[in-house]
Each structure stands twice: as structure tokens, then as C-alpha cells.
């Protein structure tokens, strides 16, 4: 049996760096050659959001007719992805459901049917996304092989050549068809003539030998990425290869022909679903080190759509607000909310398209979203007593359920919080708690850190005169500190009758410098041993919480991927909640009444003395999509914390 190759070409007329008036050119230069590829027997997979098909139908209906005809004849395979290019692990289950349903409707209307095989947008996978797809009857999904493979040393190499299965959050089975980032990057470099032909031919020879030695099913994705980068340049990077005298599509036809001469056979992407394959256990695609699996290198990760760009944390929260507002009762709101959540508005979006997008989003938000509750610093309780507390001593008090220590000497940080008759859950770990020198520092909770590229970090860990107030029902504390180009107001409230508290960060920073703004740190108060069985739970695009055991390896989601990329991972917390579970306690953190959408991050380090663990949040990171300072004037993020015994 000949080794089989397949290709999947991603089409996207919402491409961030392409102006609207160039879309017809993209269809002519990049979409039509795929029809020729199909008619020459190379059986390409063509994936496109429903919105791209709608735009193409308006600009070039003949191309849509050819796409439909070739699919009906089996010359190509259409692959679905939804109505808009939405990152599934960063949006709530309700939005994923809408995007999938509207995508199916668009496919049926334009192409006459909906495909059986889908591709994760940006090949970003989470169990929550799988749950949302399975809820709509979609059982076959294309995602990247390389990053999950790199995070699971127990995986066997030959699994890359056949369909595998995985389980969603409810234990249901999903078929996984692989794409391959390294293969498509090699292909791009060959076609763009960025390396010599002999190098790519050597890769093909090595691949052929490896596949012919494999006794099982043999299918491999030779290309699984954008079509708009051949004989066209989207203009994202100054380093894009020159198009001068370029003939890239003929070069693609030539290399595909050479692959056939070498002994490869081309098939549809879903062919591997029909092959008899060895029985293997379902694979765990993700883990807490990489909770959202994404294509390409670590610099390409979920922070680019959530925290970078042009203040994505702001536009994302506005979309969350609209989804829960009366806007969703208006005509065409379902497709409009998917459009507004498109990942392309969050990366290399052109200035003109950004202005139009943000104006529309702001107008809809102003019209349909009720103003959130005023920030906590402006609320006054009945029978309230107030005392200005100098930044000298710790504030120590009890509620009916909690023992609390606050530290005004260090920005009103959380020195210690614990349930009565229990060990402290979170707080400060002092210098000397660990033997590792990279952990030899004071580690705080409830603090704020701004890390600027090439500069010393800025923190709020300084003396902060505090206003301490007490009413019949609660205690609360307020402070204000100069920070970067403005101020931070911090408010803590402790109800007397419940084991919970709220912490609000109110930012008045008109020009937040390009950097990482992280805050709300939760540092576990004592080094925990590796056998303590800590777990983390949150939602990543599904209705059901995903649960991960804490691995016994070092990792930090906020670690720089490169000098230009400030973080590597994050947790979308898409239903606004995240939990830390130890062997006997549970801390639930809920996001409420916020104007920015933070991403949760985890740092985990293993030491002789035990485990160093902290959860924190970010509303600003940077990569090559970042465009200047963020305006954080009058922006608020508020968390509610509930601490309880583990059932």
C-alpha cells in the first residue's frame, strides 16, 4: 500500500492584515488555484468559515459553484470550522454553540450540506471545544500533532500517520485527524524559495522511508495552513518573502507531481477515518502545562488573541457583555456576535478595519449593555465606621469563618488567609521557604506586577496608607498607589458571615506601557508536597469544567517565549470561574463586574521542600501583534474568592 498524503488549505477573507478592497484579488490569486489542484487529482481539503463563503459568494459566485461541484464529484473535501474564525478555548460554551450552529447553517445554504470533518480554528484545541462540537454532532476534528506530541513523551511516532481518538469533558469520544506544523512550515519555505530544493526533497525522502516501514495505516498531512500566502502577501511582517517574479502555485503543482513520482498517493483528509487502525487508548491531548494546544512554535499561543493586539482584553470583555445582553434578541445578532469575536480583529488588523470594528463594538455595547455596578471604592455601608490606617502595622482580624492578615507595608497584599481551624491556604512565602536560588525571594498574594521589556519590573509592593472600614455586615479596606503612568485603586471586602472576600483592582492608567500587567496573585501559603494531589479546574470553551492534576514538572505560563513574546500559555476561564483544590480545601475564584477580560496563568516549581504554586491573572501581554500602549483609564477587574472545605 502506498503511503498517502493529504492537504488542508485554510481560507479566510477576514484575514487581519488584508484590506477589504483586496478580497477579490485574494480569491483570484489564492482560491482559484485550489480548484485546479482538485481537478488535477490532488484531492485537497479546503477549510473556510461560513463568513468567508458568504463574502466569496458575493464577490465571485462562480468560484463557489466550482467549489460545490468539485466537492460533489469527490475531487476535493470541504472541511468546516464554524461561522467565524473564533478561538474556541477563549470563548464561552454559548458562543461556541452559536458559531458552530451558524456555520452549519451557512454551509448548508451555500454548499448544500455541512461537512463531517472540521478543523479547530488556528488549530487551538481544548476539551471544552471538543464538548461543544460533539454537542452539535461533529465527531471528527483536525488539530496539530507536533505540540501535543512534544508534551507527551509516551506517545509513539507512528500515531502521527493515523486517526486517533480523544475524550471530551464528558468522556465522549472524538476522532482526531492530524495536521503537522513542521511539515507545513517546510512546505511554505520550499514554495517561497527560502531554502534550497534539496533540503525539502531530503525531507520527503525521509518521510517516504518512515511511512513505508510503518506496518499500520499511513496517511500524513503534507500541508495544513493558509492559502493566502502563495502568490500573494497579506502584509503581516516586514520579513515576508518577496513576490518579485514569483510563480508559487506552479511550484506547488510541480512539487505535488514530484511527490506522486516518489510513490506517494494523494487522498482526502478524512481518508484515514475509513482505514483499519490499531486499537489504542484515547489520547490526552492537553495538560496543565499546555491547557490549550495551538499550532506552531510557543510564541504562537492563546495570549495573542486574548491579551495583545490592540487591547484585546477590552474588546473581549465587551463581547462577553454583549452575549449576555438584550442584544442577543435582535435580528442577526447570532452571526454578528461571532463576527465581533473573530480572532482577526485581535492580531494584525489594519488601522482602517480596526477603527470600523471598535466603533461598531462600542456603539452596540453602549446601546445594549447596562453599566456594571460601581467600583467598590465608592460604596458606603450603613452604620459604617472608618479609620485611616498608616502603612506601619499589619491588619489582623477575623470574620465568622476566616482569619485574615493584610500587609499595608506591601501594597495591602494578602499576608495570610485561612479557614478557622485550618492551615493557611494562601498568603506570603518569605525568603528561605525554598532551597532553590531562583525561588529565594518573598512571594506575595494579591499584588500587581508590570514587567516592561528590558526594564526592572514595577510593583505595588510599597507602603500604602489604607482606609479601614467596618459596618454591620462586613469589613473593607481601600488604598491608592501611583503606578506606571497613573494610579491603581485596590479595594478588599470581607463579609462577616461567609468564608469569602472580594478584591477589586481599579486602574487609572491612561497610557499603560507595552508590557505584561499581572495581578491578583494567589500564592499557596506553605510549600506543598508533590503527593498532595493538587488539582485545577476551569472552563475552556465548554459547559463542563476541565480538571487537571498538577504535574510534577516546572512550568510557568507567564514565561517569555522569546524576547518579543511575553508569555507561552493561559487559561481562558470562559465561564468566569477557576478553582484550586488541595487535599482538604477548595478555593473558587469568580470574575464579576469587570471591564477587562483577564487570562489566568499558573506557575509551578518543584523544590526539595515541596511545591511552589501560584495562580495569577493578566490583562496585558505583548507579541508581534501588539500595537502601542493600552488605555486603562477607568478600567476595573473584580474577583470574588470563596474558600471552603473540600467535600
C-alpha positions in Angstrom: 0.0 0.0 0.0 1.4 3.4 -1.0 1.9 6.0 1.7 -0.8 8.6 1.4 -0.6 12.4 1.7 -3.4 14.9 2.2 -3.5 18.7 2.4 -5.9 21.1 4.1 -6.0 24.7 2.9 -7.3 27.3 5.3 -9.3 30.1 3.5 -10.1 33.3 5.4 -11.3 36.5 3.7 -11.4 38.2 7.2 -7.6 37.9 7.2 -6.4 40.6 9.6 -3.8 42.4 7.5 -5.8 42.3 4.2 -7.9 45.3 3.4 -11.5 44.7 2.3 -10.8 46.0 -1.2 -8.2 43.3 -1.9 -10.5 40.3 -1.2 -11.4 39.8 -4.8 -7.7 39.7 -5.6 -7.2 37.0 -2.9 -9.9 34.9 -4.5 -8.4 35.2 -7.9 -4.8 34.5 -6.8 -5.2 32.1 -4.0 -8.6 30.4 -4.1 -9.0 29.5 -7.8 -5.7 27.6 -7.9 -7.2 25.2 -5.4 -9.9 24.3 -7.9 -7.2 23.5 -10.4 -5.4 21.4 -7.7 -8.6 19.4 -7.2 -9.1 18.8 -11.0 -5.6 17.5 -11.3 -6.4 14.7 -8.8 -4.6 16.0 -5.7 -7.9 15.9 -3.7 -7.2 18.9 -1.4 -9.1 19.6 1.7 -10.5 23.2 1.7 -11.5 24.7 5.0 -13.3 28.0 5.4 -15.6 29.7 7.9 -19.1 30.3 6.8 -18.4 34.1 6.8 -15.7 33.6 4.2 -18.0 31.6 2.0 -20.6 34.4 2.2 -18.1 37.0 1.2 -16.8 34.8 -1.6 -20.3 34.2 -2.9 -20.9 37.9 -3.1 -17.6 38.7 -4.8 -17.1 35.6 -7.1 -20.2 33.3 -7.2 -18.6 31.2 -9.9 -15.8 30.1 -7.6 -18.4 29.0 -5.1 -20.2 27.0 -7.8 -16.9 25.3 -8.7 -16.1 24.6 -5.0 -19.5 23.0 -4.6 -19.3 21.0 -7.9 -15.8 19.6 -7.1 -16.9 18.6 -3.6 -19.9 16.8 -5.1 -17.7 14.9 -7.5 -15.2 13.9 -4.8 -12.4 15.9 -6.3 -11.9 17.8 -3.0 -13.2 17.7 0.5 -14.7 20.7 2.2 -13.7 21.0 5.9 -15.8 23.0 8.4 -14.7 25.3 11.2 -17.7 27.4 12.1 -19.3 30.7 11.0 -16.4 32.9 12.1 -12.8 32.2 13.0 -13.3 32.2 16.8 -10.8 30.7 19.2 -12.9 28.0 20.9 -10.9 27.8 24.2 -11.2 31.5 24.8 -15.0 32.0 24.4 -17.9 30.6 26.5 -19.8 27.5 25.5 -22.8 29.5 24.4 -20.7 31.4 21.8 -19.1 28.2 20.6 -22.6 26.6 20.2 -23.8 29.7 18.2 -20.7 29.7 16.0 -21.0 26.0 15.2 -24.7 26.2 14.5 -24.4 29.3 12.3 -21.5 27.7 10.5 -23.6 24.6 9.7 -26.4 26.8 8.5 -24.1 28.7 6.2 -22.6 25.6 4.8 -26.0 24.1 4.0 -27.2 27.3 2.4 -24.2 27.9 0.2 -22.8 24.4 -0.4 -25.9 22.3 0.0 -24.6 20.3 3.0 -22.4 20.5 6.1 -19.1 18.6 6.3 -18.4 15.7 8.6 -14.8 16.8 9.1 -14.0 20.0 11.0 -10.8 21.9 11.8 -10.2 23.8 15.0 -9.7 27.5 14.3 -5.9 28.3 14.5 -5.8 24.5 15.4 -6.4 25.6 19.0 -7.8 22.6 20.9 -9.3 22.2 24.3 -11.6 19.5 25.8 -14.2 22.2 26.1 -14.1 22.8 22.3 -14.5 19.1 21.7 -17.5 19.1 24.0 -19.1 21.9 22.1 -18.5 20.2 18.8 -19.8 16.8 19.9 -23.0 18.6 21.3 -23.7 19.6 17.7 -23.0 16.1 16.2 -19.4 16.8 14.9 -17.2 13.8 15.7 -14.1 14.4 13.5 -11.6 17.2 14.2 -8.3 18.3 12.6 -5.7 19.6 15.1 -1.9 20.0 15.2 0.2 16.9 16.0 3.5 18.5 17.0 2.7 20.3 20.2 0.7 17.5 21.9 3.3 15.0 20.8 6.1 17.2 22.3 4.2 17.3 25.6 3.6 13.6 25.8 6.8 11.6 25.7 4.9 8.3 25.9 3.3 8.8 22.5 4.5 6.6 19.7 5.9 8.2 16.4 3.6 6.1 14.2 0.5 7.6 15.7 1.1 10.6 13.5 0.1 8.6 10.5 -3.4 7.6 11.5 -6.5 8.9 13.1 -6.5 8.8 16.9 -9.3 9.4 19.5 -9.6 11.6 22.5 -12.3 12.2 25.1 -14.1 15.4 25.8 -15.0 16.8 29.3 -18.0 14.4 29.5 -16.0 11.3 28.4 -17.3 11.2 24.9 -15.0 10.1 22.0 -13.8 12.5 19.3 -11.8 11.3 16.2 -8.6 13.3 15.7 -7.1 13.8 12.2 -3.7 15.3 12.4 -2.2 18.4 10.8 1.6 18.9 11.1 3.1 22.3 11.8 6.7 21.4 10.9 5.5 19.9 7.6 3.5 22.9 6.6 6.3 25.3 7.6 8.8 23.2 5.5 6.3 23.3 2.6 6.0 27.1 2.9 9.7 27.7 2.9 10.1 25.5 -0.1 7.4 27.2 -2.1 8.7 30.7 -1.1 12.2 29.6 -2.0 13.6 30.3 1.4 15.6 27.1 1.4 17.2 25.0 -1.3 15.1 22.4 -3.1 17.5 19.6 -2.0 16.6 20.3 1.7 12.9 19.8 1.1 13.5 16.8 -1.2 15.5 15.2 1.6 12.6 15.7 4.0 10.2 14.0 1.5 12.7 11.0 1.1 12.9 10.6 4.9 9.1 10.8 5.2 8.6 8.2 2.5 11.1 5.7 4.2 9.4 6.3 7.6 5.9 5.7 6.2 6.8 2.6 4.1 8.4 1.0 7.2 5.2 1.6 9.2 3.1 -1.6 9.2 -0.2 0.2 10.0 -2.3 2.9 8.4 -0.2 5.5 6.5 -1.7 9.0 6.0 0.1 12.3 6.5 -0.8 15.9 6.2 1.8 17.5 3.9 0.2 21.0 4.2 -2.4 22.3 6.7 -2.4 26.1 6.8 -3.2 29.4 4.9 -3.8 29.6 1.2 -3.5 33.4 1.1 0.3 33.3 1.4 1.0 31.9 -2.1 1.4 34.4 -5.0 0.0 36.9 -2.5 1.4 38.6 0.6 -1.0 39.5 3.4 1.5 42.1 4.7 1.7 41.0 8.3 5.5 41.1 8.5 8.3 43.1 7.1 10.2 39.9 6.6 7.7 38.2 4.3 9.4 36.8 1.2 9.5 39.0 -1.9 6.8 38.3 -4.6 9.0 39.7 -7.4 8.6 37.4 -10.4 7.1 34.8 -8.2 5.3 31.7 -9.6 4.4 29.9 -6.4 1.3 28.0 -7.5 3.1 26.4 -10.4 5.8 25.5 -7.9 3.1 23.8 -5.7 1.8 21.8 -8.7 5.3 20.8 -9.6 6.2 19.5 -6.1 2.9 17.7 -5.7 3.7 15.9 -9.0 7.1 15.0 -7.7 5.5 13.5 -4.6 3.5 11.3 -6.8 6.6 10.2 -8.8 8.3 9.3 -5.5 5.5 6.9 -4.7 3.1 8.9 -2.6 -0.6 8.8 -3.3 -2.9 11.8 -2.5 -6.1 11.3 -0.6 -8.9 13.3 1.0 -8.1 14.4 4.6 -10.9 12.2 6.0 -9.5 9.0 4.3 -7.7 7.9 7.5 -11.1 7.8 9.2 -12.0 4.9 7.0 -8.8 2.9 7.5 -8.5 0.0 9.8 -6.2 1.2 12.6 -4.6 -0.4 15.6 -6.7 -0.2 18.8 -5.2 2.4 21.1 -6.5 4.1 24.2 -7.9 7.6 23.8 -5.1 10.2 23.9 -4.9 13.0 26.4 -4.2 15.9 24.0 -3.8 18.7 26.7 -2.4 19.0 30.2 -1.9 21.9 32.6 1.5 22.8 31.0 -0.4 23.3 27.7 -4.1 23.5 28.5 -4.9 24.9 25.0 -3.0 23.2 22.3 -2.1 25.5 19.4 -0.2 25.1 16.2 3.3 26.2 15.5 6.0 27.3 18.0 5.4 28.5 21.6 5.5 32.2 20.5 2.2 31.4 18.8 -0.2 30.9 21.7 -3.6 32.0 23.1 -2.3 35.3 24.6 -2.1 36.7 21.1 -5.9 36.7 20.8 -6.7 37.5 24.4 -4.1 39.9 25.8 -2.1 41.5 23.0 -3.1 43.2 19.7 -5.0 46.5 20.4 -6.2 45.9 23.9 -7.9 42.6 23.3 -8.7 42.3 27.0 -11.1 45.2 26.5 -12.8 44.1 23.3 -13.1 40.5 24.6 -14.9 41.7 27.7 -17.3 43.8 25.6 -18.1 40.7 23.6 -18.8 38.7 26.8 -21.1 41.5 27.9 -23.0 41.6 24.6 -23.5 37.9 24.6 -25.4 38.2 28.0 -27.3 41.3 27.0 -30.6 42.1 25.2 -28.5 42.5 22.0 -28.9 38.7 21.5 -32.7 39.2 21.0 -32.1 41.4 17.9 -32.2 40.2 14.3 -28.9 38.7 13.0 -27.3 39.1 16.5 -26.1 35.5 16.4 -23.9 36.0 13.3 -22.9 39.5 14.4 -21.6 38.3 17.8 -19.5 35.6 16.0 -18.2 38.3 13.6 -17.2 40.6 16.5 -15.4 37.7 18.3 -13.3 36.9 15.2 -9.7 36.4 16.0 -8.6 38.6 13.1 -9.7 41.7 15.0 -7.2 40.8 17.7 -3.9 40.4 15.8 -2.5 42.2 12.7 -5.8 44.1 11.9 -5.3 47.1 9.7 -5.9 50.6 11.1 -9.0 51.3 9.0 -10.6 47.9 9.8 -9.7 48.3 13.5 -11.4 51.7 13.7 -14.6 50.4 12.0 -14.6 47.3 14.2 -14.1 49.1 17.5 -16.6 51.8 16.6 -19.3 49.2 15.9 -18.5 47.2 19.0 -18.5 50.3 21.2 -21.8 51.5 19.8 -23.5 48.1 20.4 -22.1 47.9 23.9 -23.3 51.4 24.8 -26.7 50.6 23.4 -27.4 47.2 24.9 -25.2 46.6 27.9 -26.3 48.1 31.3 -23.5 49.8 33.2 -21.9 47.4 35.7 -22.0 48.0 39.4 -19.9 51.0 40.6 -16.5 50.1 41.7 -16.3 49.1 45.3 -14.4 52.1 46.5 -17.5 54.3 46.0 -19.9 52.2 48.1 -20.8 53.1 51.7 -22.5 50.8 54.2 -25.0 51.6 56.9 -23.6 52.0 60.4 -20.1 52.3 59.0 -17.1 53.3 61.0 -13.9 54.4 59.2 -10.3 54.7 60.3 -7.3 55.8 58.3 -4.6 53.2 58.9 -0.9 54.3 58.4 1.3 52.0 56.5 3.1 50.6 59.6 1.5 47.5 61.0 -0.3 44.5 59.6 -4.0 44.4 59.7 -5.2 41.3 61.6 -8.8 40.4 62.1 -11.4 37.6 62.0 -14.8 37.0 60.4 -17.1 34.2 61.4 -15.2 31.8 59.2 -11.8 33.4 58.2 -8.6 34.5 59.8 -7.0 37.3 57.8 -3.8 39.3 57.8 -3.2 42.2 55.4 0.1 44.0 54.8 -0.2 47.8 54.2 3.6 47.9 54.1 3.4 45.9 50.9 0.6 47.4 48.9 -2.2 45.9 51.0 -1.1 42.5 49.9 -2.7 39.3 51.4 -0.2 38.2 54.1 -2.3 35.2 55.2 -5.9 34.0 54.7 -7.2 30.8 56.2 -10.3 29.0 57.4 -10.6 28.8 61.1 -9.1 25.6 62.5 -7.3 25.0 59.1 -3.8 25.7 57.9 -3.3 29.0 56.0 -4.4 28.5 52.3 -2.8 31.5 50.7 -0.5 34.4 51.6 3.1 35.3 51.6 6.0 32.8 51.3 9.1 34.5 52.9 12.7 34.3 51.7 14.1 30.9 52.8 11.0 28.9 52.2 12.8 27.0 49.4 16.3 25.9 48.8 16.3 26.7 45.1 18.0 30.0 44.4 15.5 31.0 41.7 12.8 30.7 44.4 14.8 32.6 47.0 12.6 35.7 47.4 9.4 36.8 49.1 6.4 35.6 47.2 3.2 37.7 47.7 -0.5 37.3 47.2 -2.9 40.0 45.9 -0.2 42.1 44.4 0.3 43.8 41.0 3.4 43.5 38.7 4.2 45.3 35.5 7.1 43.9 33.6 8.4 46.1 30.8 10.8 44.7 28.2 14.4 45.3 29.1 13.5 47.2 32.3 13.1 46.5 36.0 9.6 45.4 37.0 7.2 47.8 38.6 5.1 46.6 41.6 2.7 47.9 44.1 4.7 46.3 46.9 5.2 49.5 48.8 3.8 51.4 51.8 0.2 52.1 51.1 -1.8 54.2 53.6 -5.1 52.3 54.0 -8.6 53.3 54.7 -10.1 50.6 57.0 -13.9 50.5 57.3 -16.3 48.3 59.2 -20.1 48.0 59.0 -22.7 45.7 60.5 -22.1 43.2 57.7 -18.5 43.5 56.5 -15.0 44.9 56.8 -13.4 46.6 53.9 -10.1 48.2 53.0 -9.0 50.7 50.4 -5.7 52.0 49.1 -4.5 54.1 46.2 -1.0 53.9 44.7 0.9 55.7 41.9 1.7 53.1 39.2 3.4 53.5 35.8 1.7 56.5 34.2 -1.3 56.6 36.6 -2.8 55.1 39.7 -4.2 51.8 41.0 -7.1 51.7 43.5 -7.3 48.5 45.4 -10.4 47.5 47.5 -10.9 44.4 49.6 -14.2 43.4 51.2 -14.7 40.7 53.8 -18.4 39.7 54.6 -18.6 38.8 58.3 -20.9 35.8 57.9 -19.3 34.0 54.9 -15.9 32.4 54.1 -15.4 34.7 51.1 -14.0 38.0 50.1 -13.8 40.3 47.0 -10.7 42.1 45.6 -11.1 44.9 43.1 -8.4 46.4 41.0 -9.4 49.8 39.6 -6.9 51.1 37.0 -6.5 54.8 36.2 -3.5 54.4 33.8 -4.1 56.4 30.6 -1.1 55.1 28.7 -0.1 51.7 30.0 3.4 51.0 28.6 3.9 47.9 26.4 4.5 45.1 28.8 2.9 42.4 31.0 0.4 43.6 33.6 -0.2 40.7 36.0 -2.1 40.9 39.3 -4.3 39.1 41.8 -1.6 36.6 42.6 -2.6 33.6 44.7 0.4 32.0 46.3 -0.3 28.8 48.3 0.8 29.6 51.8 3.0 26.6 52.5 5.2 24.5 50.3 3.0 21.5 49.3 4.5 18.1 48.7 4.1 16.5 45.3 1.8 13.8 46.6 -0.7 16.3 47.9 -2.8 15.9 44.8 -3.5 19.5 43.9 -5.9 19.9 41.1 -7.1 22.9 39.0 -10.5 23.3 37.4 -11.9 25.8 34.9 -13.8 26.0 31.6 -12.1 26.3 28.2 -14.9 26.7 25.8 -17.3 24.0 27.1 -20.1 23.8 29.6 -18.3 21.3 31.8 -15.2 22.2 33.9 -11.9 20.7 32.7 -9.9 19.2 35.6 -6.1 18.8 35.6 -3.8 17.3 38.2 -0.8 19.5 38.9 2.1 17.8 37.2 5.4 17.3 39.0 7.4 19.4 36.5 8.4 23.1 36.4 6.3 25.4 34.2 5.2 29.0 34.1 2.5 30.2 31.7 3.9 33.7 32.0 7.4 32.7 31.0 8.7 34.6 27.9 8.5 32.5 24.7 11.1 34.9 23.2 12.3 38.5 23.6 9.3 39.7 21.6 6.7 37.3 23.2 6.0 37.7 26.9 4.1 34.5 27.7 3.5 31.0 26.5 0.1 29.9 27.7 -3.0 30.8 29.7 -6.4 29.6 30.8 -9.4 31.3 29.2 -11.7 30.8 32.3 -14.6 31.1 29.8 -17.4 30.8 32.3 -15.7 33.3 34.6 -14.6 30.8 37.3 -11.5 28.9 38.3 -10.8 26.5 41.2 -7.7 25.4 43.1 -8.3 22.1 45.0 -5.9 20.8 47.7 -6.5 17.5 49.6 -8.8 19.3 52.1 -9.7 22.7 50.8 -11.2 24.4 47.7 -10.7 28.0 46.6 -13.1 29.2 43.9 -12.3 32.4 42.1 -15.1 34.1 40.2 -14.8 37.1 37.9 -17.5 39.7 38.3 -18.4 43.2 37.2 -15.2 43.8 35.2 -14.4 45.9 32.2 -11.4 43.9 31.1 -11.2 40.1 30.4 -8.2 38.6 32.2 -6.4 35.4 31.3 -5.5 33.1 34.2 -1.9 31.8 34.4 -0.1 29.2 36.5 3.4 29.0 37.8 4.5 25.6 39.3 8.0 24.8 40.5 9.3 21.7 42.3 11.8 22.0 45.1 13.3 19.7 47.8 11.0 21.4 50.3 7.9 20.8 48.2 5.9 22.6 45.5 5.8 26.3 44.8 2.5 27.1 43.2 0.7 30.3 42.3 -2.2 31.4 40.2 -2.3 34.9 38.7 -4.1 37.0 36.1 -3.1 39.2 33.2 -4.8 41.8 31.1 -1.8 42.8 29.0 0.9 40.8 27.3 2.9 41.5 24.1 4.0 39.8 20.9 4.4 41.0 17.3 0.7 41.9 17.1 0.9 44.4 20.0 0.2 48.0 18.9 1.4 50.6 21.3 0.3 51.5 24.9 -3.1 50.4 26.2 -5.6 52.9 27.6 -6.6 51.6 31.1 -8.4 54.7 32.2 -11.3 53.8 34.5 -11.0 50.1 34.0 -11.9 47.6 36.6 -11.3 43.9 37.3 -13.1 42.4 40.3 -12.7 38.9 41.8 -14.8 37.0 44.3 -13.0 34.3 46.4 -14.8 31.5 48.2 -12.8 29.2 50.5 -14.3 26.0 51.8 -13.5 22.5 53.0 -13.2 20.0 50.2 -16.2 17.6 50.2 
